[in-house]
Amino acid sequence: MEDNGKIGWFLAGAVLGAAAALLLAPKSGEETRKYIGQTSKEGASAMEASGRELMDKGKELYERGKKIAEDAAELFDRGRKLVQG
């Protein structure tokens, strides 16, 4: 769940950076719009990559949990058979 915090900080930084760029930009409006568009695309790409990474980690954890549950069920079954004789 640490990744959610990182994403939040990334978004906050992106917003603050964009605001600062608008306020302090020595460029023309057209150049500033191009810059904002490019920065937005980069931010969207980073968010997409983070989302994919989180999804992959979630799938991995699910598979590991599923394997542990299957192993536990097998051990339980073997123990029950031993007790029953």
Summary of the structure (lengths in Angstrom):
residues: 85
radius of gyration: 24.6
end to end distance: 45.8
largest distance: 85.2
contacts: 181
relative contact order: 0.08
helix: 93%
strand: 0%
